[in-house]
Each structure stands twice: as structure tokens, then as C-alpha cells.
């Protein structure tokens, strides 16, 4: 329990420091902390100018990590992300690492790049390594990709493939702030832009917290609850794409991080219910005929939460 209290204290300090420069967006902040502890990545869908870059950059500084921002555009190439090996006339060669080699990566407007360039992130996100011309390079730990994408249908966007979307542990929405938060933002804009944010931890402490997180207890009924949710989606007649085991693993790992955030050494069914939309909705695709009838992934997830029996 001492280890869990240490994680809770750390996450509270991270949240408090984020609150100094990022107004509102509590769900988004919580998602970043959960993904950091659970070793996952976050996909943020929303409109431009809603604070995604500020949040990611501040987050990187707070955890003592290196931050890199990649602006995705249609002409971006895979080597612009991973780096390349340069060969010189004297027969020598040197690897020039790309921006993927940092602790916190902001992949801004990911769906503006072509699928070929999007796929350059796959190996790094899943295997925590990059292979270039037969040589493997590892990004620093902890390693987290925070990708933003514009809502589907925007001009010049390429929808993420199911394989790419599946690599993200959590998907959250970043909307325009409500009126009272926007008033607070403009009142504090000089302080926010000054960027006076403190580093309160170090990558080594985050890695240690990840190990301690493995001691969080997940009972068999709660594990079965996760599997029941995933199987409900796999059997759903209106779905063309359903979650793989990576989806159930993401929900399992994220639930342990959420329990630690709440100061508990065990996962409850409520933790699973809270995280299910964030971990499963982006992993499903509705059939074309069902989509015409107005059925959406959100509708199906809401139905799942009502219909799958909650363990006592």
C-alpha cells in the first residue's frame, strides 16, 4: 500500500502543476497520466487551437522528459519522423535520429499525413524501437506518443487505419472550453504563455512507478467483466471491426493506473466502466448500412455499458 500511496502522491503533484498552466480539460489531463503510468499512448481528437500543444509540452517538462513536436502534413515522409543514415564519401556513415527519439512526442494533426507516413509510428509505439536499414534503435523511456487528429471529414485528412488506431491505449476529445473557463484562460494568458512550470519528477521515477503499478490487484470477476465487454462488441451485428486482445489489455492496464490515481490498491468495476469508452470506442467500426441508420460507435459503447452485467 505504501507504493500505491507514492504513486497517488506523484500523480496528484503532476496534476496540480498542469492545472497551473492548462485551464480545464480534466479528462484529458487524467488520460495523459494514466497512459504515462500504464505505458500507453493517447489519441486526442478535436479542433485546432484547443490547447493540445501546450498540454503536451507542459506535461513533458513536468516529468523531466524531452519533448518533440511533429507537425504532420501530406508531404511529410517516414524518414522525417524516424531519422536516416547518411553515407559519406570516405566510406563512413552516421545515423541522424529523427524527432521520434524523445520522451514525449506530440504528433500534431496525425491524420493530415498519408497512411505510409502514419505507419512510421507503428513500430516505435508498439515495440518501443525503430528499425532503420537493419539496425534497431530505442527511444528513451518513458516513451509516450500524444497524437492529435482533426475530426473525420475535414478536408485533406486521411482516416487512421484500424491497425494505427489500435496502437493508442486511450482516445479522448478536446473541445472548445466552456465560457467560464475561456474567461479564466484570457485572464491568465500572460502567466500561461510565460511557461513557468516546474519539473517535479524524473523519467527514472516514472519507470519505478510503472513497476509498482503491477502490484494493483485485479480480481477474477473484474477481469471477466473486461472480457464480457469485449465479447459483447465482437458479437455485435452492427460492427464491421471489433477490438482485438490489445483492447482488453489496454483496458486492464489503464484500470490499474486509474485505481492508483484514486489511492486504491485494487480495481473496481466502476474503474472499468469509466475507462471503457476511452479504450474501446476507437477500436470499433460500424458497418456502412448501420451508419446510414445513424448508429455510431458511441451508441454501441453506451449500450454495452447498460447491457453487460456488472460483477457484484
C-alpha positions, 0 to 999 in steps of 0.5 A: 500500500505504501507504493500505491500511496507514492504513486497517488502522491506523484500523480496528484503533484503532476496534476496540480502543476498542469492545472497551473498552466492548462485551464480545464480539460480534466479528462484529458489531463487524467488520460495523459497520466494514466497512459504515462503510468500504464505505458500507453499512448493517447489519441486526442481528437478535436479542433485546432487551437484547443490547447493540445500543444501546450498540454503536451509540452507542459506535461513533458517538462513536468516529468523531466522528459524531452519533448518533440513536436511533429507537425504532420502534413501530406508531404511529410515522409517516414524518414522525417519522423524516424531519422536516416543514415547518411553515407559519406564519401570516405566510406563512413556513415552516421545515423541522424535520429529523427524527432521520434527519439524523445520522451514525449512526442506530440504528433500534431494533426496525425491524420493530415499525413498519408497512411505510409507516413502514419505507419512510421509510428507503428513500430516505435509505439508498439515495440518501443524501437525503430528499425532503420536499414537493419539496425534497431534503435530505442527511444528513451523511456518513458516513451509516450506518443500524444497524437492529435487528429482533426475530426473525420471529414475535414478536408485533406485528412486521411482516416487512421487505419484500424491497425494505427488506431489500435496502437493508442491505449486511450482516445479522448476529445478536446473541445472548445472550453466552456465560457467560464473557463475561456474567461479564466484562460484570457485572464491568465494568458500572460502567466500561461504563455510565460511557461513557468512550470516546474519539473517535479519528477524524473523519467527514472521515477516514472519507470519505478512507478510503472513497476509498482503499478503491477502490484494493483490487484485485479480480481477474477470477476473484474477481469471477466467483466473486461472480457464480457465487454469485449465479447459483447462488441465482437458479437455485435451485428452492427460492427464491421471491426471489433477490438482485438486482445490489445483492447482488453489489455489496454483496458486492464492496464489503464484500470490499474493506473486509474485505481492508483490515481484514486489511492486504491490498491485494487480495481473496481468495476466502476474503474472499468466502466469509466475507462471503457469508452476511452479504450474501446470506442476507437477500436470499433467500426460500424458497418456502412448500412448501420451508419446510414441508420445513424448508429455510431460507435458511441451508441454501441459503447453506451449500450454495452455499458447498460447491457453487460452485467456488472460483477457484484 
